[in-house]
Amino acid sequence: MKEEKINYDKAVEEIEEILEKIEEGDLGVDELAEKVNRVTHLLKICRDRLHTTEEQINKILDENEDENEEA
């Protein structure tokens, strides 16, 4: 399965839109199940992006700390 290319902000925006539709209560059972699956997928994308960003920040901070210790 090809990985979807969507940025974090767009994923959050889509999650918010779906949640609004769910809260309105106008979705049928099949559509509700589809929307819940989509939100689950988008949340995984967001979680993965946040984890990757955290690792990158920690790497930069560690490198900066090492440079400061050498100076």
Order of alpha helices (4+ residues) and beta strands (2+ residues): alpha-alpha
